[in-house]
Amino acid sequence: MKKYLLKFLFLMSALLFILPILSTIGMSFWQEKLSLQPWIDLLLDTPVFYKMFWNSMFYASVITILELCVATPCAFGLVTSKIRGKKIIFMIYLILMMMPLQVTLLPNYIGLREMGLLNTRAGIIFPMIFSAFGIVVLHQYMLNLDEAQIEAARLETDSVIKILMYVVAPQMKACIIATSVFLFAECFNMLEQPMLFLKEERLQNLTVFMMNASGYEGNVLFPASVIFLIPVSILYLYFNDALEKGIKL
C-alpha cells in the first residue's frame, strides 16, 4: 500500500510540474475560441520570428562549443598544475559563478563599447564563452580522474591537447554532455544581454521576440513559447541517460 501511495504522489508531482507546459500548448490554440489562428499569425504573418529563432540556435550552439573549448583546458590546468594559489583561483571562479548576472552586465557593456562590439554577434558571444560555470563543473569532475592514465600519457606526448582529447575526454564523456546541455539551455534562454547589447532586431534572439510579443500582429506569444520549448526539450530527452549519469558523478 505504501509503495502505491508513493507512486501516486510522484505522479501527482510530475503532473504538477508539467501542467504549465500543457497549459502553454493549450493556450497556443486559443483565440477567444479553439483556433489555429495564433499559429497562422506566428508562422505566416510574422517572418521576423524565423530570424530570431535561428539567432537563438546560433548563439546557443556557438557559445556552448567555444565555452567548452575554453573551460576544459582551464579546468584541467587547475586540477593538474602545481602552481601556488590555484585553490584561490578556483574560489574566484566559484564566486563569479554564484554572482548575479546583473552585477556583470555593466562591466561587460563598458568593455564591449570600448572594443566596438556593441550591436554585433561577437558582442553576445565573446563575454559568454568565458563564463565560470563550465570551468567549475568540469573542475569538480576532473578531481576524480585516473591520474595514472594522465601520467602514462605524459610519457608518450608533451601535447596537452592530445592528452585532453584521447585520455581526459573519454573518461568524462557524460560530464561533458551534461555540461553542454546546461550551457545550451542557459544561452538559449538569455534575455538581458541581447536586450542591452543589441539594437537591431535582425540580431536579437527568440527570448527578446517573446518579450516584445505584444508588439506583433495577433496572439503570437503562446505559439512562440511552444516552439521555444522544443530545442532544449529534445536535448534533454536525447541525452537523458548521459545527463543522469553526469549529474550523479
Secondary structure as the mmCIF struct_conf table of DSSP 4:
data_model
#
loop_
_struct_conf.conf_type_id
_struct_conf.id
_struct_conf.beg_label_comp_id
_struct_conf.beg_label_asym_id
_struct_conf.beg_label_seq_id
_struct_conf.end_label_comp_id
_struct_conf.end_label_asym_id
_struct_conf.end_label_seq_id
HELX_RH_AL_P HELX_RH_AL_P1 LYS A 2 MET A 27
TURN_TY1_P TURN_TY1_P1 SER A 28 PHE A 29
STRN STRN1 TRP A 30 TRP A 30
BEND BEND1 GLN A 31 LYS A 33
STRN STRN2 LEU A 34 LEU A 34
BEND BEND2 LEU A 36 LEU A 36
HELX_RH_AL_P HELX_RH_AL_P2 GLN A 37 LEU A 43
TURN_TY1_P TURN_TY1_P2 LEU A 44 ASP A 45
TURN_TY1_P TURN_TY1_P3 PRO A 47 PRO A 47
HELX_RH_AL_P HELX_RH_AL_P3 VAL A 48 THR A 80
TURN_TY1_P TURN_TY1_P4 ARG A 84 GLY A 85
HELX_RH_AL_P HELX_RH_AL_P4 LYS A 86 MET A 98
BEND BEND3 MET A 99 MET A 99
HELX_RH_AL_P HELX_RH_AL_P5 LEU A 101 MET A 115
TURN_TY1_P TURN_TY1_P5 GLY A 116 GLY A 116
TURN_TY1_P TURN_TY1_P6 LEU A 118 ASN A 119
BEND BEND4 THR A 120 THR A 120
HELX_RH_AL_P HELX_RH_AL_P6 ARG A 121 MET A 128
TURN_TY1_P TURN_TY1_P7 ILE A 129 PHE A 130
HELX_RH_AL_P HELX_RH_AL_P7 ALA A 132 MET A 142
TURN_TY1_P TURN_TY1_P8 LEU A 143 ASN A 144
BEND BEND5 LEU A 145 LEU A 145
HELX_RH_AL_P HELX_RH_AL_P8 GLU A 147 GLU A 156
HELX_RH_AL_P HELX_RH_AL_P9 VAL A 160 ILE A 163
HELX_RH_PI_P HELX_RH_PI_P1 LEU A 164 VAL A 168
HELX_RH_AL_P HELX_RH_AL_P10 ALA A 169 GLN A 171
TURN_TY1_P TURN_TY1_P9 MET A 172 MET A 172
HELX_RH_AL_P HELX_RH_AL_P11 LYS A 173 PHE A 188
TURN_TY1_P TURN_TY1_P10 ASN A 189 ASN A 189
HELX_RH_AL_P HELX_RH_AL_P12 GLU A 192 PHE A 197
BEND BEND6 GLU A 200 GLU A 200
HELX_RH_3T_P HELX_RH_3T_P1 GLU A 201 LEU A 203
HELX_RH_AL_P HELX_RH_AL_P13 LEU A 206 MET A 211
TURN_TY1_P TURN_TY1_P11 ASN A 212 ASN A 212
HELX_RH_3T_P HELX_RH_3T_P2 ALA A 213 GLY A 215
BEND BEND7 TYR A 216 ASN A 219
HELX_RH_AL_P HELX_RH_AL_P14 LEU A 221 TYR A 238
TURN_TY1_P TURN_TY1_P12 PHE A 239 PHE A 239
HELX_RH_AL_P HELX_RH_AL_P15 ASN A 240 LYS A 248
#
